[in-house]
Amino acid sequence: MKRWMLVFLLTLNFAAFSQQKKPRFKVLAIAENGGHHVAYSKAAKIWLNQLAIDSNFVIDYVQNTKMFTDAFLSQYQLLIQLDYPPYAWAPEEMEAFKKYLAQGKGGWIGFHHATLLGDFDGYKMWPWFSDFMGGIKFKNYIAGFAQAEVNIEDSKHPVMKGLPKKFIVDKDEWYTYDKSPRTNVKVLANVNEASYKPKSDIVMGDHPVIWTNEKIKGRNIYIFMGHSPDLFGNSAYKTLFTNAIFWASKTQ
């Protein structure tokens, strides 16, 4: 083989390799750095890091909202709120987050603690975030945890691809709210309160646990389940999380 041809082929192969390795998109994940949700966040980070390698995207982590500006958030196609509450944010941080979603600059996945909506730790409830989550306010939770059956309501939604109509979550706190968000959001799944083990009197009746607010331009999905690290041993949950990442980032 002539030298010029060998150099050409090597250059071509290197260019193809470089293109293949270029990250598809960037994700920012935020999680609390203390408290009893840390075990979930640590397990999530291990799982997310492996998914990022396998699926060729970049993921960065922060432990507070102090860096939330228009310029900072513009680097990312997706923001994942891993057990981080919607209070104690500075006004400019709240505004940057609102613009990021309202203007469709990126997508959002929120878990568990993202609906801890009310007056907590000396902070007033964030009305915009309550409206974003369907106009709800946190009411109660099953402090002793319960196993429960999650029922898919919209199996045709991309986030539900590959999921069974029903799946079991072995352990979670199951928040209740002052009302169902159903009239203000598109509900994708609910929890069957009659399936609680052990049984509980802390119930809502209509109890959505996965939903999306289609009034917001940025793709968004709230997934209540997100307390126990055991969730990353649940194949249905991992499928749900994976689908949510690619749908909300508009890469699916």
N, C-alpha and C positions, 0 to 999 in steps of 0.2 A: 504494500500500500504506500502510495506517495505521501511524503511528509505533509504537504499542504492539505491533503485530504484527511489525514489523521488529526491535524490541528483543528480542522473544520468540524470534524465529528466530536472531538473532545469539547470544543466550545459549545456546540449544539447541545450536547448532553448536559453540560454544566448549566446552560441557560434553562433547560427543561427542569433540572433538579431544583434550581433556584426558584422557578415559578411554582413548582409543586410545594416547596417549603414556605412560601409566603403565606402568612396567616390569613384565614378567610375573613375574620372579624375580631373585634375586641370586646371584652366583657368586663364590667366592674361589679364586684360583689362587696357588699357591706354587711358586717356582722358585729354584734356586741363583743367586747373583750373581757366580759365578766358575767357572773350570774349563772343560773342553772340551764341556759341554752347553749353554753359553750361546747358541751359534748356534741350536740347536733352540728354546730358550725364547724368544729374540727373534722368530723366525719364527712360533712359536705365538701370541705376544702380538699380532702384527699380524693374524693370521688370526682369532683369538678376538675382537679388538676389532671387526672388520668383521662377524663373525657376530652379536655382541651388538647392533650397530646394526640389522642386517637382521632379526633375530628378536626385538628389543625386550626384551632383558634387560640387567642391569647386571653388570659384572665388575670386581672389585678385585684388586690384586696385592700380595703380600708376599714378602719374601726370606728370612724365617726364621719360626720358630714362637713367637717371644717373646710375641705377642699372643693366643695360643691359650688362651682361657678359655671357660667355658660361655656367658657373656654375649656375648663377641665372635663366637663361631661361630654363635650362635643367629640372627644377622642373615642367614645364608646358607642357601639351599636345596641348595647343592652346593659341595663342595670338590674342586678339581682339583690333584693333586700332580704338577706338571710336573718331572720329573727332580730330585726332592728326596729324599735318602736317609732311611731310617727309623732314624736314630741321631743322637745329640747333642741330643736333645730333653730338656728339663727334666721331672721327674716330673709336675708339675702340667699341663704341656702335653700329655704323653702321656695323662693321665687325661681331660682335656677332649676330646681327639680320640676316645678310646675311647667316652666317653659319647655324643658326637655321633652316632656310627655305631650303637652298641649299642642306644641308645634310639630310633633312627630319626628323629633331629632333622633329618637331611639326608642327601644322597647323596655318593658319592666316586668319582672316577676317578683311578687311579694309572697312571703311565707309567714304563717303563724302569727308572730308578734306584730306584724304590720297592721293588724286590726285591733291592737290594744288602744282603742279610741275612747278617750274620756279625759278627766282631769287626774293626772298621775304625777307623783313626785314633785308636786308644786307647780306643774305646768298645765296650762289650759289646753283643752282639746283643739286640734287644728281643724277648723271647719271644712276647708277645701279637701283635706285628705278624707274626712268623713264622707263628703259628697262623692269623692272619687271611688270610695268603697261601697257606694250604694246608699249613703245617708244613714249609716248605722252608728251605734255607740255600744261599746263593750258593756255587758251586763254581768256575766258570771262565767264560771268554768268548772270542769270536773277536776278538782285538785288532786284526787287520788288516782287519776287516769282511768281509761277504759278502752277495751277493744271494741271495734265497731266496723260495720259494713258500709262501704262507700258505693253509692249507686250512680252510674253515669247517665246523665239525662240527654246529652247531645253527642252520640257516638260518631257523628260525621264531622265534628270539629277537628281540625288538624292536631290539636294537642291531645286528643283522645285516640289517635291512631295506634292500633295494636293493643289496646287495653280491653280487658273483659268488661262485660256490662256491670259486674260487681266485683269488688276486691276488698280484702280485709286489711285493716290497719290495726296492728296488735296493741299499740299503746299511744294514746295522746290525751290532751287535756280537754278538747272539744269545747271551745268558747261558745257562749250564747250572746246574742245581741238584743238591743231593745226592740228590734223588729227585723223581719227578713229583708235583705237587700233586693229581693227578686224583682220588684217593680222598677228598679233603677239600673239594673245590670242584666247581662245575659248569663244565666246560671248554666254551668256545664255538669255539675255533680252535686249530690247532697249526701248527708249521712243519715242512715236509718237508725233513728234513736231507739227503736224497739230492739235493736241488735246489741245495745251496750252490754258489755260483760266486764265488771258486775253492773247490774241495772242501776240507773240513776234517775232522780227526780229533776235533775237540771236539764231541761229540754226546752225546745223552741216550737216544736210542731213542724213547720216548714223550715228546714235547716240546711241551706246551701253551704257548701264547703269549698267549691271551686267556681270562680266566675270571672268574667271579663267585662270591662266598662267600654262599650262600643261608642260612647259619646266622646271619648278621648282619642285624639288622632294617633298617638303612639300606641302600638300594640301592647296590651297589658293583660296580665292574668294573676289572680290571687289564688293561692293554694294554701288552705288552712293548715294541713298536716305538715309539721315541721318542728317537733319538739324532741323526739327521741332519735339518737343516732342509729337505732335499730332499723329505721326506715330505709337505710342504704343496704339492707339485706332483703328488701321487698322489691321484687322484680317489677311489679305494676307501678310502684312509686318511682323507680328509676326510669322507667319508660315515660311516665308522665313528665318528669323533670326534664328529660332529654328532649322530648317533643316541644315542651314549653320554651326551651332555650332557642331552638331553631325557628320556631314560629314567631316568637316575640322579637327576635333579631332580624326577621325577614330573610333568613338564609335557607328556609325550607320551601 
